[in-house]
Amino acid sequence: ISESFAASPVRIKLLCSQGLIEHAARLVSVDSNTPLSASTYTCMIRLLATCVAGSPDEALKFMQLGMTRTVKDSLMGSTMLFSSPSSPASLLRSSDQLLEFLSLVSHLLPPIPPSAPSSSPLPVESSPIPTRSSPRRPPAAASPPASLAQDVGGLDSSTLAEVNPREVALKNHPELLQQYGEDLLVVLVQVYGVSTSSSVRQKCLLSISRYFHFASANQLQSLLENIPISSFVASLLSSKESSVVMTGLVVAEVLMNKLPELFSKYFLKEGVVHAIQQLASSPTTSATAANKDGVT
């Protein structure tokens, strides 16, 4: 049912009006006492991901209910990912379940606007709404839901139509973005590090990139004090995959723009500057630059 409503935020909101999000999240929680089969567990995660992807209101509700902590505990409690889970054991034991969770995580944040300088090289969702059936028509452009439109007083209708309602929600509830980072940033970095799946890694980078783009300098400074993010960026720049390298370059640029005094030191210390110099001096990079300048 949720997948058939996926392209309609109004229908998704109606479907979730009786506490569907809360009940489904409770069932997949590591503290749940309700036994679930593997297939039911996967369906519950997919249900949450579909509702969050299909309705900005439900994404906002999910975050307001503090359910990013539920996702964190489920990921950290997975024996598939960590040999010594730091949370109570979760039922997350397959790559399909992991991808559903990561889809859910990425849809909690808005996509980076096409006008943003950093938007082009970043990972993108292969599908805006997670489904297992045949592709559906993309949702038509619509005005922000009523509950989110209340947060954008003072904007005219033409401006409002260009504003992503998820972005509006985060600007008006910065504490939710802060909580998202506190609960999930470290976990996403860790999942990226332990996974060998390119799909899993891409979804991790998608959420990490979105968080860095939308978080303020103050939010990043308080959160990154105890996270070795510079060495993580250096590892991205050393990847053999060009898409990962491009993401590393964009993340480095975002961090330098927002916290130049902090990362000018750490990027030098942790090898980010060296990795960029290596990229700049590599034959492939030099040839590309020459072609762009019209040099043969």
C-alpha positions as CSV (number, residue, x, y, z in Angstrom):
1,I,0.0,0.0,0.0
2,S,2.7,2.5,1.0
3,E,4.5,1.9,-2.3
4,S,1.4,2.6,-4.3
5,F,1.1,5.9,-2.4
6,A,4.8,6.7,-2.7
7,A,4.4,9.5,-5.3
8,S,1.7,11.3,-3.3
9,P,2.8,13.1,-0.1
10,V,-0.8,13.7,0.8
11,R,-1.7,10.0,0.6
12,I,1.5,9.1,2.5
13,K,0.5,11.6,5.2
14,L,-3.0,10.1,5.4
15,L,-1.6,6.6,5.6
16,C,0.7,7.6,8.5
17,S,-2.0,9.6,10.3
18,Q,-2.7,6.8,12.8
19,G,0.8,6.4,14.1
20,L,2.2,4.1,11.4
21,I,5.7,5.6,11.7
22,E,5.8,5.2,15.4
23,H,4.6,1.6,15.4
24,A,6.9,0.5,12.6
25,A,9.9,2.1,14.2
26,R,9.1,0.4,17.5
27,L,9.0,-3.0,15.8
28,V,12.5,-2.6,14.3
29,S,14.0,-1.2,17.4
30,V,16.6,-3.2,19.2
31,D,14.4,-2.9,22.3
32,S,11.4,-4.5,20.7
33,N,9.9,-7.6,22.3
34,T,7.9,-8.5,19.2
35,P,9.6,-11.4,17.3
36,L,9.9,-10.6,13.6
37,S,10.9,-12.8,10.7
38,A,13.6,-11.6,8.4
39,S,11.2,-10.8,5.6
40,T,8.8,-8.8,7.9
41,Y,11.8,-6.9,9.4
42,T,12.9,-5.9,5.9
43,C,9.3,-4.9,5.0
44,M,9.1,-2.7,8.1
45,I,12.3,-0.9,7.2
46,R,11.1,-0.5,3.6
47,L,7.8,0.9,4.9
48,L,9.7,3.6,6.9
49,A,12.0,4.5,4.0
50,T,9.0,4.8,1.6
51,C,7.0,7.0,4.0
52,V,10.0,9.2,4.8
53,A,11.0,9.5,1.1
54,G,7.4,10.2,0.0
55,S,6.5,12.9,2.5
56,P,8.5,15.7,4.0
57,D,6.1,15.8,6.9
58,E,6.8,12.2,7.8
59,A,10.5,12.8,7.5
60,L,10.2,15.7,9.9
61,K,8.0,13.6,12.3
62,F,10.5,10.8,12.2
63,M,13.3,13.1,13.3
64,Q,11.2,14.9,15.9
65,L,10.4,11.6,17.5
66,G,14.1,11.0,18.0
67,M,14.1,7.9,15.7
68,T,17.5,8.6,14.3
69,R,18.7,7.0,17.5
70,T,16.7,3.9,16.6
71,V,18.5,3.7,13.3
72,K,21.8,4.2,15.0
73,D,21.2,1.4,17.5
74,S,20.1,-0.9,14.7
75,L,23.2,-0.3,12.6
76,M,25.6,-0.4,15.6
77,G,23.9,-3.6,16.9
78,S,24.4,-5.5,13.6
79,T,26.7,-8.5,13.8
80,M,26.9,-8.3,10.0
81,L,28.7,-5.0,10.3
82,F,30.6,-5.2,13.6
83,S,32.1,-8.2,15.3
84,S,31.6,-6.6,18.7
85,P,28.4,-4.6,18.4
86,S,28.2,-1.6,20.8
87,S,24.4,-1.7,21.0
88,P,22.1,-4.6,21.8
89,A,21.9,-7.1,18.9
90,S,19.6,-6.0,16.1
91,L,17.9,-8.1,13.4
92,L,19.9,-6.3,10.7
93,R,21.6,-9.3,9.0
94,S,21.4,-8.8,5.2
95,S,22.7,-6.4,2.6
96,D,19.1,-5.7,1.5
97,Q,18.1,-4.7,5.0
98,L,21.2,-2.5,5.3
99,L,20.4,-0.7,2.0
100,E,16.9,-0.1,3.1
101,F,18.2,1.5,6.3
102,L,20.6,3.7,4.4
103,S,17.9,4.8,2.0
104,L,15.9,5.8,5.0
105,V,18.8,7.8,6.4
106,S,19.5,9.6,3.1
107,H,15.9,10.6,2.7
108,L,15.8,12.3,6.0
109,L,17.9,15.1,4.5
110,P,17.0,17.1,1.4
111,P,19.0,16.7,-1.8
112,I,21.7,19.2,-2.4
113,P,20.3,22.0,-4.7
114,P,21.5,21.8,-8.3
115,S,22.6,25.4,-8.0
116,A,25.1,24.6,-5.2
117,P,28.7,24.5,-6.4
118,S,29.2,21.1,-4.7
119,S,26.1,19.4,-6.1
120,S,27.4,17.8,-9.4
121,P,30.1,15.4,-8.3
122,L,28.2,14.1,-5.2
123,P,26.6,10.6,-5.1
124,V,23.0,10.7,-6.2
125,E,20.0,8.4,-5.4
126,S,19.3,5.9,-8.2
127,S,15.6,6.3,-7.4
128,P,13.9,9.0,-5.4
129,I,11.6,6.5,-3.7
130,P,12.6,3.0,-2.6
131,T,10.3,0.4,-4.3
132,R,10.6,-3.2,-5.2
133,S,8.0,-3.1,-8.0
134,S,8.1,-1.5,-11.5
135,P,9.1,2.1,-11.7
136,R,6.4,4.6,-10.9
137,R,5.9,8.0,-12.4
138,P,7.9,10.7,-10.6
139,P,5.9,12.9,-8.3
140,A,4.6,16.1,-9.8
141,A,6.0,19.3,-8.4
142,A,3.9,20.4,-5.5
143,S,3.7,23.1,-2.9
144,P,5.3,22.4,0.5
145,P,2.9,20.5,2.9
146,A,0.8,22.7,5.1
147,S,2.7,21.9,8.3
148,L,6.0,22.9,6.7
149,A,4.5,25.9,4.8
150,Q,3.7,27.4,8.2
151,D,7.4,27.7,8.8
152,V,8.1,29.9,5.8
153,G,6.1,33.0,6.6
154,G,7.2,36.0,4.6
155,L,8.0,34.2,1.3
156,D,5.9,34.8,-1.8
157,S,4.3,32.0,-3.7
158,S,7.0,31.9,-6.4
159,T,9.8,31.7,-3.9
160,L,7.9,29.1,-1.9
161,A,7.6,26.9,-4.9
162,E,11.4,26.8,-5.3
163,V,12.1,25.9,-1.7
164,N,12.5,22.2,-0.9
165,P,10.2,21.6,2.1
166,R,12.8,19.4,3.8
167,E,15.3,22.2,3.6
168,V,12.8,24.6,5.1
169,A,12.1,22.1,8.0
170,L,15.9,21.8,8.8
171,K,16.4,25.6,8.7
172,N,13.5,26.1,11.1
173,H,14.5,23.1,13.3
174,P,18.3,23.2,13.4
175,E,18.3,21.0,16.5
176,L,17.0,18.1,14.3
177,L,20.0,18.4,12.0
178,Q,22.3,18.5,15.0
179,Q,20.7,15.4,16.4
180,Y,21.0,13.7,13.0
181,G,24.7,14.4,13.0
182,E,25.3,13.3,16.6
183,D,23.4,10.0,16.0
184,L,24.4,9.0,12.5
185,L,27.6,10.7,11.2
186,V,30.1,8.5,13.0
187,V,28.0,5.4,12.2
188,L,27.9,6.2,8.5
189,V,31.7,6.7,8.5
190,Q,32.1,3.4,10.2
191,V,29.7,1.5,8.0
192,Y,31.5,3.0,4.9
193,G,34.8,1.7,6.4
194,V,33.7,-1.9,7.1
195,S,31.6,-2.4,4.0
196,T,32.9,-3.7,0.7
197,S,29.6,-3.1,-1.2
198,S,29.8,-0.1,-3.6
199,S,26.0,0.4,-3.2
200,V,26.4,0.6,0.6
201,R,29.4,2.9,0.4
202,Q,27.6,5.2,-2.1
203,K,24.6,5.6,0.1
204,C,26.8,6.4,3.1
205,L,28.6,9.0,1.1
206,L,25.3,10.5,-0.1
207,S,24.1,11.0,3.5
208,I,27.5,12.3,4.7
209,S,27.7,14.8,1.9
210,R,24.2,16.0,2.5
211,Y,24.9,16.5,6.1
212,F,28.1,18.5,5.6
213,H,26.3,20.7,3.0
214,F,23.3,21.6,5.2
215,A,25.0,21.8,8.6
216,S,26.2,25.1,9.9
217,A,29.8,25.9,10.8
218,N,28.9,25.9,14.5
219,Q,27.2,22.5,14.2
220,L,30.1,21.0,12.4
221,Q,32.7,22.4,14.8
222,S,31.0,21.0,17.9
223,L,30.4,17.6,16.2
224,L,33.8,17.1,14.5
225,E,35.9,17.8,17.5
226,N,36.1,14.0,18.4
227,I,35.7,12.6,14.9
228,P,38.8,11.9,12.7
229,I,37.0,13.3,9.7
230,S,40.2,14.6,8.1
231,S,41.7,11.1,7.8
232,F,38.4,9.9,6.4
233,V,38.6,12.6,3.7
234,A,42.2,11.6,3.0
235,S,41.1,8.0,2.5
236,L,38.4,9.1,0.0
237,L,41.0,11.1,-2.0
238,S,43.2,8.0,-2.1
239,S,40.4,5.8,-3.6
240,K,40.8,4.1,-6.9
241,E,37.2,5.1,-7.8
242,S,36.9,8.5,-9.4
243,S,33.4,9.1,-8.0
244,V,34.7,8.6,-4.5
245,V,37.7,10.9,-5.1
246,M,35.3,13.6,-6.4
247,T,33.2,13.2,-3.3
248,G,36.3,13.6,-1.2
249,L,37.3,16.8,-3.0
250,V,33.8,18.3,-2.6
251,V,33.6,17.4,1.1
252,A,37.1,18.9,1.6
253,E,36.0,22.1,-0.1
254,V,32.8,22.3,2.0
255,L,34.7,21.9,5.2
256,M,37.4,24.4,4.2
257,N,34.7,26.9,3.3
258,K,32.9,26.5,6.6
259,L,35.8,26.0,9.0
260,P,38.9,27.2,7.3
261,E,41.0,27.9,10.4
262,L,40.3,24.4,11.8
263,F,40.8,22.3,8.7
264,S,43.7,24.2,7.2
265,K,45.7,22.7,10.0
266,Y,44.1,19.2,10.1
267,F,44.1,18.7,6.4
268,L,47.8,19.4,6.3
269,K,48.4,17.1,9.3
270,E,46.2,14.2,8.2
271,G,47.4,14.0,4.6
272,V,44.5,15.7,2.8
273,V,46.7,18.4,1.3
274,H,49.3,15.8,0.2
275,A,46.5,13.6,-1.4
276,I,45.2,16.7,-3.4
277,Q,48.8,17.5,-4.5
278,Q,49.2,13.9,-5.7
279,L,46.0,14.2,-7.7
280,A,47.0,17.5,-9.2
281,S,50.3,16.1,-10.3
282,S,49.0,12.8,-11.7
283,P,49.2,12.3,-15.5
284,T,45.5,11.8,-15.8
285,T,44.6,15.0,-14.0
286,S,47.2,17.0,-15.9
287,A,45.9,15.6,-19.3
288,T,42.4,16.5,-18.3
289,A,43.4,20.0,-17.3
290,A,45.3,20.5,-20.6
291,N,42.3,19.3,-22.7
292,K,40.1,21.8,-20.9
293,D,42.5,24.6,-21.7
294,G,42.6,23.6,-25.3
295,V,46.2,22.2,-25.1
296,T,47.0,19.2,-27.2
